[in-house]
Amino acid sequence: MDITLEQPARARLITADEQELPASATLRYSSADPLAVHIEFPAEVSLDGECVTWTFARSLLAEGLRGPAGDGDVHIWPCGRARTVLEFHSPYGLALLRFDSSALRRFLMRSHAVVAVGQEDVGSAVDEGLSALFGSV
């Protein structure tokens, strides 16, 4: 049985001119995709007026809560003791958001209660993905 967690979170969008705008987000974790976390932003936060979902490794979130992490499209680092910054890079630019670390830690702990670290069975997910990709070839 697949279990999905969702947790609303508040963030501050840091603009190019260093203003901070409130931004809402939804943190999501699914046992069907046990290595990933998803952060969804509503249409009013995005440049094109569409909902945006970023997906990245759950381990990256854990690492970024402790120290600077990420070398691709997602970078995460602590900002003092109580805040964590997430930086998202896309072909259209970048978004810099600051979250309360406690909310991110709570979400991460909840995800670990669903699927413990090291217990992620990705074999069946890979098989399903390959079957969907190649069909009956």
Secondary structure, DSSP 8 states (H G I E B T S, - for coil): ---EEEEEEEEEEE-TTS-EEEEEEEEEEETTSTTEEEEEE-GGGSTTSS-EEEEEEHHHHHHHHHS-B-SSSEEEEEETTTEEEEEEEETTEEEEEEEEHHHHHHHHHHHHHHS-TT----HHHHHHHHHHHHTT-
